[in-house]
Amino acid sequence: MTELNLYLTLSIAALAGLAMMTSAALSGWRGWLALKRSELEGSHAHDLPTPTAGARIEIADLKERIRKLEAIAAGVDL
C-alpha cells in the first residue's frame, strides 16, 4: 500500500508542477502577444514612405547577388 501512496503522491506533484509551468507559459505568451499588438498599433503612426524605383532596383540587384553567392557556396555552376 505504501508503494501506491508513493506513486500517487509523485504523480500528483508532477501534475501540479506541469500545471504551474503551463500557467506560466500561457501568461508569458499572452504578455508577448500584448507587446506585439501594441507594437503594431504604434507602427501605424510611423509608416515608412514607399521606396523609389532606384531603391527597388538596388534591392533586386542585392537579392540577385545573394542568390549567386548562395549558388557558389552550394557548389552549383551558374
DSSP file (Angstrom, degrees, kcal/mol; ACC not computed):
  #  RESIDUE AA STRUCTURE BP1 BP2  ACC     N-H-->O    O-->H-N    N-H-->O    O-->H-N    TCO  KAPPA ALPHA  PHI   PSI    X-CA   Y-CA   Z-CA
    1    1 A M     >        0   0    0      0, 0.0     4,-1.8     0, 0.0     5,-0.1   0.000 360.0 360.0 360.0 -28.5    0.0    0.0    0.0
    2    2 A T  H  >  +     0   0    0      1,-0.2     4,-2.3     2,-0.2     5,-0.1   0.842 360.0  55.4 -70.4 -31.1    2.9    2.4    0.6
    3    3 A E  H  > S+     0   0    0      2,-0.2     4,-2.7     1,-0.2     5,-0.2   0.906 106.0  51.6 -64.8 -40.3    4.0    2.0   -3.0
    4    4 A L  H  > S+     0   0    0      1,-0.2     4,-2.4     2,-0.2    -2,-0.2   0.912 110.4  48.2 -62.1 -42.7    0.6    3.1   -4.2
    5    5 A N  H  X S+     0   0    0     -4,-1.8     4,-2.6     2,-0.2    -1,-0.2   0.891 111.3  51.2 -65.3 -39.2    0.8    6.2   -1.9
    6    6 A L  H  X S+     0   0    0     -4,-2.3     4,-2.7     2,-0.2     5,-0.2   0.950 112.8  44.1 -63.0 -49.2    4.3    7.0   -3.2
    7    7 A Y  H  X S+     0   0    0     -4,-2.7     4,-2.4     1,-0.2    -2,-0.2   0.890 114.4  50.2 -63.4 -39.2    3.2    6.7   -6.9
    8    8 A L  H  X S+     0   0    0     -4,-2.4     4,-2.2    -5,-0.2    -1,-0.2   0.913 112.1  47.2 -65.1 -43.2    0.1    8.7   -6.2
    9    9 A T  H  X S+     0   0    0     -4,-2.6     4,-2.4     2,-0.2    -2,-0.2   0.920 113.6  47.8 -65.0 -44.6    2.0   11.4   -4.4
   10   10 A L  H  X S+     0   0    0     -4,-2.7     4,-2.5     1,-0.2    -2,-0.2   0.904 112.5  48.4 -64.2 -41.1    4.6   11.6   -7.1
   11   11 A S  H  X S+     0   0    0     -4,-2.4     4,-2.3    -5,-0.2    -1,-0.2   0.887 112.1  48.8 -69.2 -37.0    2.0   11.8   -9.9
   12   12 A I  H  X S+     0   0    0     -4,-2.2     4,-2.4     2,-0.2    -2,-0.2   0.905 112.7  48.4 -66.8 -40.7    0.0   14.5   -8.1
   13   13 A A  H  X S+     0   0    0     -4,-2.4     4,-2.4     2,-0.2    -2,-0.2   0.906 112.5  48.5 -65.5 -41.0    3.2   16.5   -7.6
   14   14 A A  H  X S+     0   0    0     -4,-2.5     4,-2.4     2,-0.2    -2,-0.2   0.901 111.9  49.1 -65.5 -40.4    4.2   16.1  -11.2
   15   15 A L  H  X S+     0   0    0     -4,-2.3     4,-2.3     2,-0.2    -2,-0.2   0.894 111.2  49.5 -65.7 -40.3    0.7   17.1  -12.4
   16   16 A A  H  X S+     0   0    0     -4,-2.4     4,-2.2     2,-0.2    -2,-0.2   0.905 111.6  49.2 -65.7 -40.9    0.8   20.2  -10.2
   17   17 A G  H  X S+     0   0    0     -4,-2.4     4,-2.4     2,-0.2    -2,-0.2   0.899 110.9  49.8 -63.9 -41.0    4.2   21.1  -11.5
   18   18 A L  H  X S+     0   0    0     -4,-2.4     4,-2.5     1,-0.2    -2,-0.2   0.897 109.7  51.3 -63.9 -40.4    3.1   20.7  -15.1
   19   19 A A  H  X S+     0   0    0     -4,-2.3     4,-2.3     2,-0.2    -2,-0.2   0.897 110.8  48.6 -64.2 -40.0    0.0   22.9  -14.3
   20   20 A M  H  X S+     0   0    0     -4,-2.2     4,-2.3     2,-0.2    -2,-0.2   0.918 112.6  47.6 -66.1 -42.7    2.2   25.6  -12.9
   21   21 A M  H  X S+     0   0    0     -4,-2.4     4,-2.4     2,-0.2    -2,-0.2   0.900 112.7  49.2 -65.0 -40.2    4.6   25.5  -15.9
   22   22 A T  H  X S+     0   0    0     -4,-2.5     4,-2.5     2,-0.2    -1,-0.2   0.905 111.0  49.9 -64.8 -41.8    1.7   25.6  -18.3
   23   23 A S  H  X S+     0   0    0     -4,-2.3     4,-2.1     2,-0.2    -2,-0.2   0.906 111.9  47.6 -63.7 -42.1    0.2   28.5  -16.5
   24   24 A A  H  X S+     0   0    0     -4,-2.3     4,-2.3     2,-0.2    -2,-0.2   0.903 112.7  49.1 -65.8 -41.5    3.4   30.5  -16.5
   25   25 A A  H  X S+     0   0    0     -4,-2.4     4,-2.4     2,-0.2    -2,-0.2   0.902 111.3  49.5 -65.3 -40.9    4.0   29.7  -20.2
   26   26 A L  H  X S+     0   0    0     -4,-2.5     4,-2.4     2,-0.2    -2,-0.2   0.894 110.5  50.4 -65.3 -39.9    0.4   30.8  -21.1
   27   27 A S  H  X S+     0   0    0     -4,-2.1     4,-2.1     2,-0.2    -2,-0.2   0.914 111.8  47.7 -64.4 -42.8    0.9   34.0  -19.1
   28   28 A G  H  X S+     0   0    0     -4,-2.3     4,-2.4     2,-0.2    -2,-0.2   0.896 110.7  51.9 -63.7 -40.7    4.1   34.8  -20.9
   29   29 A W  H  X S+     0   0    0     -4,-2.4     4,-2.5     2,-0.2    -2,-0.2   0.919 109.8  48.6 -62.0 -45.0    2.5   34.0  -24.3
   30   30 A R  H  X S+     0   0    0     -4,-2.4     4,-2.2     1,-0.2    -1,-0.2   0.887 111.6  50.4 -64.2 -38.1   -0.3   36.4  -23.6
   31   31 A G  H  X S+     0   0    0     -4,-2.1     4,-2.2     2,-0.2    -2,-0.2   0.902 110.4  49.2 -64.8 -41.1    2.2   39.1  -22.5
   32   32 A W  H  X S+     0   0    0     -4,-2.4     4,-2.5     2,-0.2    -2,-0.2   0.908 110.8  50.1 -65.4 -41.7    4.2   38.6  -25.7
   33   33 A L  H  X S+     0   0    0     -4,-2.5     4,-2.5     1,-0.2    -2,-0.2   0.902 110.0  50.6 -62.8 -40.4    1.0   38.9  -27.8
   34   34 A A  H  X S+     0   0    0     -4,-2.2     4,-2.3     2,-0.2    -1,-0.2   0.899 110.2  50.6 -63.9 -39.7    0.0   42.1  -26.0
   35   35 A L  H  X S+     0   0    0     -4,-2.2     4,-2.2     2,-0.2    -2,-0.2   0.936 112.3  45.6 -62.4 -47.1    3.5   43.5  -26.6
   36   36 A K  H  X S+     0   0    0     -4,-2.5     4,-2.4     1,-0.2    -2,-0.2   0.881 111.4  53.1 -64.9 -38.2    3.3   42.7  -30.3
   37   37 A R  H  X S+     0   0    0     -4,-2.5     4,-2.2     1,-0.2    -1,-0.2   0.919 110.3  47.0 -62.7 -43.4   -0.2   44.1  -30.6
   38   38 A S  H  X S+     0   0    0     -4,-2.3     4,-2.0     1,-0.2    -2,-0.2   0.862 110.7  52.8 -68.4 -34.3    0.9   47.4  -29.0
   39   39 A E  H  X S+     0   0    0     -4,-2.2     4,-1.6     2,-0.2    -2,-0.2   0.904 110.0  48.4 -64.7 -40.7    3.9   47.5  -31.4
   40   40 A L  H  X S+     0   0    0     -4,-2.4     4,-0.7     1,-0.2    -2,-0.2   0.894 111.2  49.6 -67.2 -39.1    1.6   47.0  -34.4
   41   41 A E  H  < S+     0   0    0     -4,-2.2     3,-0.4     1,-0.2     4,-0.3   0.877 113.5  46.8 -66.8 -36.0   -0.7   49.7  -33.1
   42   42 A G  H >< S+     0   0    0     -4,-2.0     3,-0.8     1,-0.2     4,-0.4   0.744 102.3  64.4 -76.1 -24.2    2.2   52.1  -32.6
   43   43 A S  H >< S+     0   0    0     -4,-1.6     3,-0.8     1,-0.2    -1,-0.2   0.720  87.4  70.0 -75.6 -19.1    3.8   51.4  -36.0
   44   44 A H  G >< S+     0   0    0     -4,-0.7     3,-0.8    -3,-0.4    -1,-0.2   0.797  93.8  57.0 -67.3 -26.6    0.8   52.8  -37.9
   45   45 A A  G <  S+     0   0    0     -3,-0.8    -1,-0.2    -4,-0.3    -2,-0.2   0.739 110.1  44.8 -74.8 -21.5    1.8   56.3  -36.8
   46   46 A H  G <  S+     0   0    0     -3,-0.8    -1,-0.2    -4,-0.4    -2,-0.1  -0.319  77.4 168.2-118.6  48.7    5.3   55.9  -38.3
   47   47 A D    <   -     0   0    0     -3,-0.8    -3,-0.1     1,-0.1    -4,-0.0  -0.399  33.1-125.9 -65.4 136.6    4.5   54.4  -41.7
   48   48 A L        -     0   0    0     -2,-0.1    -1,-0.1     1,-0.1    -2,-0.0  -0.536  25.2-108.0 -80.9 147.6    7.5   54.4  -44.0
   49   49 A P        -     0   0    0      0, 0.0    -1,-0.1     0, 0.0     3,-0.1  -0.345  43.8 -91.3 -69.8 158.4    7.2   56.0  -47.4
   50   50 A T        -     0   0    0      1,-0.1     0, 0.0    -2,-0.0     0, 0.0  -0.460  49.5-104.9 -70.2 141.5    7.2   53.7  -50.4
   51   51 A P        -     0   0    0      0, 0.0    -1,-0.1     0, 0.0     2,-0.0  -0.299  34.5-113.3 -68.1 151.4   10.6   53.1  -51.9
   52   52 A T     >  -     0   0    0      1,-0.1     4,-2.0    -3,-0.1     5,-0.2  -0.242  29.2-103.3 -76.3 170.5   11.6   54.8  -55.1
   53   53 A A  H  > S+     0   0    0      1,-0.2     4,-2.2     2,-0.2     5,-0.2   0.885 122.0  53.8 -63.7 -38.2   12.3   52.9  -58.3
   54   54 A G  H  > S+     0   0    0      1,-0.2     4,-2.2     2,-0.2    -1,-0.2   0.896 107.9  49.4 -63.6 -39.8   16.0   53.3  -57.8
   55   55 A A  H  > S+     0   0    0      2,-0.2     4,-2.3     1,-0.2    -1,-0.2   0.887 110.2  51.1 -66.7 -38.4   15.8   51.7  -54.4
   56   56 A R  H  X S+     0   0    0     -4,-2.0     4,-2.4     2,-0.2    -2,-0.2   0.895 110.1  49.5 -65.6 -39.2   13.8   48.8  -55.7
   57   57 A I  H  X S+     0   0    0     -4,-2.2     4,-2.3     2,-0.2    -2,-0.2   0.912 110.7  50.2 -65.0 -41.7   16.3   48.2  -58.4
   58   58 A E  H  X S+     0   0    0     -4,-2.2     4,-2.3     2,-0.2    -2,-0.2   0.900 110.6  49.0 -64.1 -40.7   19.1   48.2  -55.9
   59   59 A I  H  X S+     0   0    0     -4,-2.3     4,-2.4     2,-0.2    -1,-0.2   0.912 110.8  50.3 -64.3 -42.6   17.3   45.8  -53.7
   60   60 A A  H  X S+     0   0    0     -4,-2.4     4,-2.1     1,-0.2    -2,-0.2   0.893 110.1  51.1 -62.7 -38.7   16.7   43.5  -56.6
   61   61 A D  H  X S+     0   0    0     -4,-2.3     4,-2.3     2,-0.2    -2,-0.2   0.916 110.2  48.7 -64.0 -43.1   20.4   43.7  -57.5
   62   62 A L  H  X S+     0   0    0     -4,-2.3     4,-2.4     1,-0.2    -2,-0.2   0.892 110.0  51.7 -64.5 -39.0   21.4   42.8  -54.0
   63   63 A K  H  X S+     0   0    0     -4,-2.4     4,-2.4     1,-0.2    -1,-0.2   0.897 109.5  50.4 -63.7 -39.6   19.0   39.8  -53.9
   64   64 A E  H  X S+     0   0    0     -4,-2.1     4,-2.3     2,-0.2    -2,-0.2   0.904 109.8  49.9 -65.5 -40.7   20.5   38.6  -57.2
   65   65 A R  H  X S+     0   0    0     -4,-2.3     4,-2.6     2,-0.2    -2,-0.2   0.915 110.9  49.6 -62.6 -42.3   24.0   38.8  -55.8
   66   66 A I  H  X S+     0   0    0     -4,-2.4     4,-2.6     1,-0.2    -2,-0.2   0.913 109.5  51.8 -62.2 -42.3   22.9   36.9  -52.7
   67   67 A R  H  X S+     0   0    0     -4,-2.4     4,-2.1     1,-0.2    -1,-0.2   0.912 111.1  47.6 -61.5 -42.0   21.3   34.2  -54.9
   68   68 A K  H  X S+     0   0    0     -4,-2.3     4,-2.3     2,-0.2    -2,-0.2   0.910 111.7  49.7 -66.1 -41.7   24.6   33.9  -56.9
   69   69 A L  H  X S+     0   0    0     -4,-2.6     4,-2.5     1,-0.2    -2,-0.2   0.889 110.5  50.2 -64.7 -38.4   26.7   33.7  -53.7
   70   70 A E  H  X S+     0   0    0     -4,-2.6     4,-1.9     2,-0.2    -1,-0.2   0.892 110.2  50.7 -65.6 -38.4   24.4   31.0  -52.3
   71   71 A A  H  X>S+     0   0    0     -4,-2.1     5,-2.8     2,-0.2     4,-0.6   0.902 111.0  48.3 -65.2 -40.4   24.7   29.1  -55.5
   72   72 A I  H ><5S+     0   0    0     -4,-2.3     3,-0.9     1,-0.2    -2,-0.2   0.918 111.1  50.7 -64.6 -42.4   28.5   29.3  -55.4
   73   73 A A  H 3<5S+     0   0    0     -4,-2.5    -1,-0.2     1,-0.3    -2,-0.2   0.839 109.8  50.2 -64.3 -32.3   28.5   28.2  -51.8
   74   74 A A  H 3<5S-     0   0    0     -4,-1.9    -1,-0.3    -5,-0.2    -2,-0.2   0.577 117.5-114.4 -82.0  -9.3   26.3   25.2  -52.6
   75   75 A G  T <<5 +     0   0    0     -3,-0.9     2,-0.4    -4,-0.6    -3,-0.2   0.718  65.4 145.7  86.2  20.8   28.7   24.3  -55.5
   76   76 A V      < -     0   0    0     -5,-2.8     2,-0.4    -6,-0.2    -1,-0.3  -0.790  45.4-133.3 -95.4 132.3   26.2   24.9  -58.3
   77   77 A D              0   0    0     -2,-0.4    -5,-0.0     1,-0.1    -1,-0.0  -0.691 360.0 360.0 -83.4 134.3   27.6   26.3  -61.6
   78   78 A L              0   0    0     -2,-0.4    -1,-0.1   -10,-0.0    -6,-0.0   0.446 360.0 360.0 -91.9 360.0   25.7   29.2  -63.0
